Structure formats: C-alpha cells, structure tokens
Amino acid sequence: MKKLKKIAAAVLTAALAAGTINAFAFENAININLIGISDYSSHYVEFSGVRPTQVNGYTYVPVRQLAESAGMTVSWDAAAQTAIVSLTANAGGSPVQQYAASVISTIGGYGLELSPRDISLELRLNNTSATVRYNFTDTDGDTVAIGKNTALDSAAILIDGTLMIPLRNSMELFGLNVGWDQATLTASISIPDYVSAPKGLSIVANYTPGAASAPDYNAIPVPEPITVPTVPEVTSVTVAANDPVDTNPALGQYLGRFKITYYCPCAECNGGWGNNTAWAGAIVPGQTVAVDPSIIGKLRWIYIDGIGVRRAEDVGGAVQGYHIDVAVANHADPSLEVSYRDVYYLAE
C-alpha cells in the first residue's frame, strides 16, 4: 500500500508542476481529489447538479457521486431514511478495494471461520451517529458483521433533494486519509501508509431494512411455558476483539461462543415434526432450543447472552457443533437475525 500511495503522490506532484490539473479544480468552489483510490492516478471528482459545499464549517459531498467515483456502492433505504455506503474487499481489485481487503484481514474472525466481504457505513439522515460494519460470510453463507456505532461531528443532510454526507467523518470511518488545501478549496482522499485494525469492535447485528413488515404473531398458538430455574440478575456479556470470556459464576459454566439462529413450529421450519420436539413434547417459544447433543446435554438449562434462559429440548439435522436454533412464535419476525453469542450451563 505504501508503494501505491507513493505512485499516486508522484502523479499529483507532476501534474501540479506541469499545470495539467483540470481547470475546474481552481474554480471558486470546493473540489474533491482522489489520490490513488480508484486507480493509480490522481483525479478530481466531476460533480453534476449539487456540488460539494460547506455547512457550519463542515464539508459535505453528494454521497452517490462520491461513492461511484471512488469505486464504492451506495444504496438508499427510504423507509429508514438511511444510506448504506459499501466498499468491497478485493485483493485483486482497485487500490481502495485492495486496501479494504488488507484492513478487514487484520480484524480476524473472532475464532470463527469467516470470509471477508466488504466494509459498509450506515448513515441515517439528520442523525449524528453512524454504524461501520466489517461484513464477513460464514460457512453457511450467512453474514456476520463485526463493527461499532460511532458519533459524528455532523449528520447527513438533504440539499435540493440530494443526500449530502460529511466528507471527513465518512471517509475516515473507512480508514482513509482526508486532507484539505485552503488555497484551492480542495479536499483530498488517499490511502494511508499503514493498515491497522480499528479499535472497539464487536460482533453486531446485520443491517435490517426499515421497510420490513411486522409479523403475524397470532398465526401459531404459543403453549404455556413450564417453570424455569431462577437465575441471578447479570449484566449482558459484550463480545469484543480479544476480550476474555466473562467467567462470572452467576452466569454458570461457560460452554463457548455459538451461532444463534431461529425456528418456529411451522412446516417450513420443523417439517414433519410439526409442533413437537425430540425430547420434551410441544415446542415452547421462549423456552425451547435445538442443540447438538454432543455439545449441550439433553434437557439441560442454558443461559444465552442477550437472549436469556432456554432449555435444550430439540435437535435438528442442520444444528451441528457450536450452533443453537432458538424456538420463536414466528420465524418471519424481522428482528430475528443470525448472531454469535456466549452460552453457559445454568448451575444445577
């Protein structure tokens, strides 16, 4: 990456010396210069319509034109008023995609078998916080997101119907350098000399589109749950990079970090078994979980961080190893997402 940046810097220096920079770079307007981002050269983003501008001292740029010029993609979730800017991690792609691949490889898989996919930034209109996600794909083809929510100096806004994002905040969340030349009113975006893993990351929920419809919870009757053991009140365990496992005895015996999925008594989820479990009669949403009995014992009570107390009452052909399928009333609930959580046996 150091070599790529030096090449780009040399191109920019030569262009300045020769006076070959595009004429519009010196107009009385804010310009955006990409240095070794989409290729090994330096070039200015040509904006049509709304141009970059400053609002309350912060430089704003039209998100779509900037993203496309930099080799990123952007999608707009109208229901949630949120833009998702994505940068593919590709070791054989453009310089910035190679850089993304290098960054995401430093994060690792948190002990999981994961393949890097992309880096995404979630920017909600008029909201001074953003979520950055380093997205991976696990061996089942599911997305695993490692990231964090972070505060912004300024929020995404609309100008003449065009979504504008704060330039410095947004590009720095991708790990890119942002410079400013007051003499030419030019902001530059470049790849840093060194690659390092961001701080404060943890496994986070995948992005859920705001247009998802509410499920019909009355579709399947929910049996009365049986009495569960009393569990001491504990603080939810936060899974972060290289953090030790919380061995607080109140949580019980630590079993490991499990992939958490969801199923319900419908034919799609439970096939010919209907509303029946392998070991305990009817499925009880909010209580029953399916497990691999070689990992979690039959009818054992467990505590799943962030979900609560459940009992191992079922098995499934797709539930193998460190994987737990949690019974719910309706698998179509849009809040149910694949996640990875710490799991404990309850003290007996």
Buried (B, 14 or more C-beta within 10 A) or exposed (E): BEEBBEBBBEBBEEBEEEEEBEEEBEEEEBBBBBBBBBBBBBBBBEBEEBBBBEEEEBBBBBBBBBBBBBBBBBBEBEEBBBBBBBBBBBEEBBBBBBBBBBBBBEBBEBEBEBEBBBBBBBBBBEEEEBBBBBBBBBEEEBBBBBBBEBEBEBBBBEBEEBBBBBBBBBBBBBBBBBEEEEEBBBBBBBBBEEBEBBEEBBBBEBBEEEEEEEBEEEEBEBBEEEEBEEBEEBEEBEBBBEEEEBEEEEBBBBBEBBBBBBBBBBEEBBEEBEBBBBBBEBBBBBBBBBBBBEBBEBEBBBBBBEBBBBBBBBBBEEBEEBBBBBBBBBBBBEEBBBBBBBBBBBBE
